[in-house]
């Protein structure tokens, strides 16, 4: 099963012992394993399908914007101009990609925990891969690698960005081969994080989620704060594409969450108010920060929520009142 070498384990122990990081060895280990998985997935694009790295792990590894561990691997997948356009043909292409994804990671030592979840004609894929840890379990981390791939083309041009492990950054020398990935822009990531936090939380409030509420969604509040304070120019692109992202979410999730489909603007506004006033969100944030954030100052919930709320209100206002209910 996939694991790290004894030499890497020793270097991680030394980094912690020398005070180079406040994170435990198990976090450095999982980050390295995630980086290894990214190297494998990076080569799976072909003449019909292209992959774009996205999500919090992208913001952390490619843009160095987040002072936190991000353990999920998220990619967008888009059809090239050469790809067939029929739904059945595209579903077959995505099915083939699903097999390439699992086979490639298994060949490098990962163990597929359970059958891949595939929805909407393979346009959404979710897979969990096990690895063998050399260290004690970290309560704030899952024991597996979660890979999610969604057939949504980026709305803005991608950017080629190098990625690296936390260990490489701590030791200031390369601990893995160099790798460059096509990445989502920071502005698009910002818009998606605001929308994801509000839509998915609203769906949970309505009792219409397929799974229990994911408390780790609170990461989006921290991430939005980091983006708007460190890359404020990203807010311009976020505003330009937010309405298009909302339309796409209504098309994909409207049947699961009718209130959002009828009035996404009002639904998001109501959800934002509840996040601001209900105490459990502060508790979720504190647990998240204590386990996964290595920023020495550890941004407070009040500061992060203020940044998130301001950006969310700015983006929600982009949706004109006469558009409500017409998505």
ROZA-65003 format. One record per residue: residue in three letters; z, x, y of N, C-alpha, C in turn. Coordinates in steps of 0.02 Angstrom, whole numbers, plus 50000, padded with zeros to 5 digits. Atoms other than C-alpha are relative to their C-alpha. Layout:
// residues N
alaZXYZXYZXY ...
***
This chain:
// residues 327
unk500005004249940500005000050000500005004450063 unk500064996249938499665005650178500695002250024 unk499384997249974501025017050246499845006150043 unk500104994049960501275032050359500215006149959 unk499824993850035501435050150304500715002150016 unk499334997449985503115058850292500025003950066 unk500034996249937502565070050437500034995350060 unk499975004949946502245054950549500694996850005 unk499325002949999503915047350498500495004850034 unk499564995149969504785063550548499895000450075 unk500144999849928503905063950716500294993950036 unk499725006049970504445046050750500765000650005 unk499274999149998506245050150705500195005050055 unk499864995049948506185065450819499934997050070 unk500115003149934505485055150964500594995750020 unk499425004349986506925042950950500625004350012 unk499404995749994508245056550926500005003950066 unk500054996149938507605066151078500014995650062 unk499965004549943507725050751188499344998650035 unk500655001349969505855049251219499854992550006 unk500095007249998505975030551189500644996549979 unk499435004050021507275016951170499834995749940 unk500225004150057506255008751032500225003249934 unk499834997250065506805010750851499375002549964 unk500564997150036505725020350728499534994749970 unk500415005250031505125004250645499484997150047 unk500485002549951504284998750807499435005150009 unk500514994849995503375015450826499554999949939 unk500375000250062502855014050645499514994250000 unk500455005750002502154996550660499445000750051 unk500524998949950501235001150820499475004749973 unk500484995350029500425015650728499574996649947 unk500375003750052499945004250583499504995350033 unk500455004449963499194991750707499405004050026 unk500534995749975498195005950785499515001849944 unk500424998450058497555010750613499564994149981 unk500395005950016497004992950579499444998950051 unk500505000749947496094992450746499415004849988 unk500534995250014495115008050697499544997349945 unk500415002850054494524999050540499594994150024 unk500355006049977494074982650625499465001750050 unk500484998249947493144991550766499295000949974 unk500674998550027491684995250650499684994049965 unk500245005850037491384977450588499474995950038 unk500555003449966490164971650722499335001749966 unk500654998750029488354970150664499454997050044 unk500565002449959486644963950722500094992750021 unk499915007149986487244945850723500654998450036 unk499335001549974489064947050777500275006050038 unk499674994749963489974957050909500744998150010 unk499285000949993491854959350924500245002550067 unk499684998049937492894960151083500764999949989 unk499274999450006494704966151078500314996050058 unk499705004149949495844954251173500754999149986 unk499295001450011497644947951189500465005450027 unk499494995549974499254956951229499945007049974 unk500074993350028498914971351112499455003950036 unk500534996949960497314974851209500275002250067 unk499724998249935498244974551375500475006049994 unk499544994550011499524986451302499655006549981 unk500304993950027498424998651206499405002550039 unk500614998049966496824998451307500105000950075 unk499904999849928497444995451484500685002850021 unk499334997249986499245001951470500364996050055 unk499705004349950499844987051573500694997449980 unk499385003150024501294981251464500475005249972 unk499484995650029502894990651430500364996249944 unk499715003650056503164981451269499595001349937 unk500344999850064502734981951085499614993649991 unk500405005950015501304970251042499735000849929 unk500144998950071501074967550856499424996149973 unk500555004050024499654954950842499335003150019 unk500674997549987497814959750832499554994050012 unk500435005749982496664947550922499305002550020 unk500694998549982494774948150933499634993550014 unk500505005249991493444936851003499385002349963 unk500634998450034491834935950905499454995850031 unk500565003549968490164931550982499365001249961 unk500654999350034488434928550911499515003650047 unk500504996349961487074940450970499384995650008 unk500625003849993485374934151030499594999849936 unk500384999950063484694938850858500284995249948 unk499665004250050485904927250767499684993149996 unk500255006950006485334910350699500444995350041 unk499645004649955485864895350803500274993849965 unk499765006050035486174881950671500745000949981 unk499294999850015487984877550635500135002849930 unk499914997750068487794880550448499885007549994 unk500164992950004486984897550470500555004250034 unk499464996349966488324903050594500644999949959 unk499405000450043489694897050477499955005149943 unk500104995150054488934907950339500105007150027 unk499894993449970488894922950456500745001450008 unk499294999149990490714920350498500375000749934 unk499704999350066491144918250315499885007149973 unk500134993150020490294934950281500445004950037 unk499554995749961491284942850421500714999749972 unk499335000750029492894935850347500085004449939 unk499964995850060492514944650184499995007450019 unk500024993049979492064961050272500675002150030 unk499354998549969493684960150372500535001349947 unk499484999250051494804957750221499855005949955 unk500174994450045493854970050110500135006750034 unk499924993649965493884983650243500745001950006 unk499294998549992495754982250275500335001349932 unk499724998950067496164981050089499805007049975 unk500234993450022495114996650056500395005650033 unk499614994849966496175006250182500744999649982 unk499325000250025497775001250092500414993850017 unk499635006149983498314984750171499964995149942 unk499985005250052498804970550055499974993250034 unk500075006749971498214952950099500574995749975 unk499395003550019499814942650101499844993249968 unk500175006650023498994925750071499274998750018 unk500705001349982497244917950078499914999350075 unk500165000349929496414919250248499974992750021 unk500065006649971496634903650355499344999750039 unk500645000949967494904897550410499934992850022 unk500075006749974494634882550523499364999450041 unk500575001449956493214874350618499395004049980 unk500604996650026491814881050508500055007650009 unk499864992849996492584898550507500005002750071 unk499994997649931492624899250697500695002550020 unk499334997249991494484902950685500235002949934 unk499764996650060495134915650560500685003050014 unk499334997149993496934920950534500195003149933 unk499824996650063497504933750406500615004450012 unk499404995949997499144942550371499965005549947 unk500064994350044499154959950296500675003849997 unk499374996550010500664968750221499895007650000 unk499994992850004501084987150238500695002149976 unk499354997650024502494997850169500345004050055 unk499634996749946503795002950298500445005649973 unk499574994550018504715019450291500704999450033 unk499395000649962506115012950403500324993249989 unk499665006450004507394998950413499624994750038 unk500365005549967506704981950460500264999050071 unk499835001649931506684977650645499984992450007 unk499945007350002507284959750669499504996650046 unk500465003149952506124956550817499275000449979 unk500694999250024504574961150717499904996449934 unk500185002650066503674952550575499885005849953 unk500094994750050503494962350414499275001049982 unk500714999550016501604960450415499595000750064 unk500474999649944500084963050527499624993450002 unk500375006349991499344946850596499345001650037 unk500674999249970497464947350632499714993150012 unk500305006449983496674932650723499335001350034 unk500684999349972494814931050762499754993050018 unk500255006449976494084916850866499295000850024 unk500714999949981492234913150889499924997050070 unk500095001849930492324911851078499755006250037 unk500274994249964491204923451177500395000950065 unk499684998949935492054931651327499594997050056 unk500355003049943491634923151491499805005250051 unk500164994649954491584939451588499765006149961 unk500234994050036490724955951543500595004149975 unk499464996150030491784966751428500015007150029 unk499924993149977492414984251466500155004549941 unk499864995250052492404999351352500645003850018 unk499364996849986494185005951341500255004049939 unk499704996350055495025019551236500674996949981 unk499355002550022496535014551133500395005749970 unk499584994950030498015024751073500654996949977 unk499355002250025499655022850981500555001850049 unk499414998249960501365023151064500205007349987 unk499804993250017501715039350971499575005150037 unk500444995549962500205047751050500235000550073 unk499775000049931500835042551222500665003750008 unk499354996849995502605048651188499965007549993 unk500044992850014502105065651120499475003450043 unk500524997449955500655067651242499505004349962 unk500524996750039499485073351104499744995049949 unk500305005150043498275063650993500295000249929 unk499735000750067499065057350833499554996049955 unk500495003850038497545047450776499315001550029 unk500674998649973495645049050796499884995950064 unk500185003649939494935044150965499594993849983 unk500355006350012494295026250972499914996350066 unk500155004049941493445016051109499784993149976 unk500165006850020493324997051096499754996050059 unk500185004849948492434983551195500594995250010 unk499395003849986493874974351281499874994550050 unk500005005349951494124958251374500235002750067 unk499774997849934494344960351562500714997650011 unk499315001849984496094959751633500044992950031 unk500005006649968495654944451739499924994449950 unk500085005250051495064934451588500634999549957 unk499385000150038496614939551491500544996350039 unk499505003449958497684933551637499914992449997 unk500135007250002496864916351641500164997249932 unk499865002450067496994914651452500744999649986 unk499285000050012498844918951451500344994250035 unk499725005849965499274905951582499834993649962 unk500215006150035498264892751491500334999449931 unk499705000250066498934897351319500744997950003 unk499305001749993500754896551375500094992650016 unk499915006949978500544879651459499734995049948 unk500295004950047499384871051334500394999749935 unk499665000050064500274876551176500714997450005 unk499325002749989501994872751248499974992550010 unk500085007249989501394855651307499874996449933 unk500145003050064500724852051133500634999649957 unk499375000150036502394856651058500474994650028 unk499595005249969503314845551183499784993049976 unk500275006550021502174831251128500084998749925 unk499915000850072502604834150945499354999949962 unk500665000350031500774837050903499765006849975 unk500184993450025500804855350848499984999949923 unk500054999550073500294859750671500575004049971 unk499474995650023501684872650659500594999650048 unk499424999849954503444874850732499835004050062 unk500134996649937503494880650912500115007549994 unk499964992850002503174899150928500395002550061 unk499584997849945504614905851034499725006350034 unk500284993949971503644921951060499444998650050 unk500465001649946502444912651174500285002250068 unk499684997849938503704917951306499725006750023 unk500304993649982502814934751302499484999150056 unk500515001149950501454926951410500305000150071 unk499684999949934502684924851553500125007250023 unk499914992949984503134943251547499335003350015 unk500654996849992501314948351528499664998150066 unk500305002249937500714937851675500345003650059 unk499644996449947502084945651783499745007250006 unk500234993049999501504963151734499305000550029 unk500694999749975499684959251770499984998950076 unk500075001749928499914951151941500365005050045 unk499654995149959501124964652000499665006849997 unk500324993450006500114979551935499254999950011 unk500725000749990498324972951944499864993450037 unk500085006449964498354959252078499284997950011 unk500715001849991496464960152098499734995949941 unk500235003850058496324952351925500044992450011 unk499915007249988496864935551996499354996750025 unk500635002949975495144933252078499564997649942 unk500415002050057494184933151914500344994449961 unk499645005350036495544922551832499854993250032 unk500135006349966495264909051964499284997849990 unk500715001750008493374909851942499854996849933 unk500175002350067493414906351756500494995049971 unk499465004150029494984895651734499754993149980 unk500255006750017494094878751739499585000249937 unk500414999550060492854884651608500435001049938 unk499554999150057494274890351495500344993449982 unk499685006550013495134873451514499514995449964 unk500505004250033493514864451468499935001949926 unk500084997750069493344875151313500604998149958 unk499415001950038495134871851260500014992549986 unk500035007350010494894853051284499514998549943 unk500495001250054493344853751172500285001949932 unk499764997550064494244863551038500654996749977 unk499335002550019495994855851043500154993050025 unk499885006649971495784839151131500204994749950 unk499835005050050495864829050971500715001049975 unk499314998750022497494837550923500514998050054 unk499545001249945498254834551095499654995650052 unk500385004549957497504819051178500225000150073 unk499775000049930498594819951335499695005750039 unk500314994349967497904837051375499264998750013 unk500715001649992496124830951348499894995050057 unk500075005149948496394816051464500155002950069 unk499804997449935497264825451603500305007049993 unk499744993250008497404844351579500415002350060 unk499654997749940497954847051759500714997250001 unk499345003049999499404834751753500445002449942 unk499624997550058499904840651579500285006950014 unk499764993349986500024858651636500535000150055 unk499495000449947500974854251794500674997749972 unk499395002650030502244844151695500335005349956 unk499744994850045502434858151567500315005750040 unk499734994749959502694871251702500694998150027 unk499355002349975504114860851775500535000549947 unk499514999750054504964859751607500185007249983 unk499854993050013504814878451578500475002750053 unk499584997649944505614881351748500714997349996 unk499345003449997507084869651714500384999949935 unk499665000650064507484870051528500265006849977 unk499634993750010508744883351478499745004149941 unk500184996250059508014887951309499465005350014 unk500524995149986506554897151389500305006650024 unk499664993949980507734909551470500285003649939 unk499734997050061508554912351300499445003249960 unk500564997050036506854915251219499805006650033 unk500214994149963506434927751356500495005849988 unk499504994750010508064937451337499945003149931 unk500084997550068507814938951150499375004449994 unk500634996350000506024944751175500085006850034 unk499924993849962506484957851306500445005049963 unk499544995550035507934964951207499685003349940 unk500284997450062506884967251051499365004050008 unk500674997249999505164972451111499805003550065 unk500194997049936505164978051294500345006750008 unk499704993449991505404996551329499985002350073 unk499934998649928505284995651519500745000950015 unk499304998549988506915003651574500344994850045 unk499725004949954507154990751711500024993049971 unk500005006550035506774976051594499984994150049 unk500115005349951506064963251715500404993849982 unk499595005950013507244948351732499574993849989 unk500365006250011506754931051677499824996650066 unk500135003149936506904924751856499395003050034 unk500574996749969505674937751920499354998649964 unk500615001350039504444935451778499784992850008 unk500185007149994504514916451790499724998550069 unk500265001049933504244917151978499275002250005 unk500694997650000502664927551955499554995349961 unk500405004450043502054916451814499884993350036 unk500065006549969502394900451911499515000150058 unk500464999449943501474906452067499285000549976 unk500694999350025499954911751967499774993749966 unk500185006350033499974895951861499814994750051 unk500155005049948500034884852016499345001650034 unk500634998049969498614894852094499414998249956 unk500555001550045497534892651940499924992549989 unk500045007250010497964874351913499664996750060 unk500315002949941497444870652092499235000849999 unk500724999150005495704877152048499674993949970 unk500275006150031495474861451944500044994450052 unk500015005249949494944848352072500294993549973 unk499695006350021495864831752067499494995349969 unk500495004750028494254822352032499725002449933 unk500204997650065493974833251878500484997749946 unk499495001950049495564827051794499744994149959 unk500235005350045495094816751643499265000349985 unk500724999750013493264822051648499815006049957 unk500164994250041493404837551540499774997849931 
***
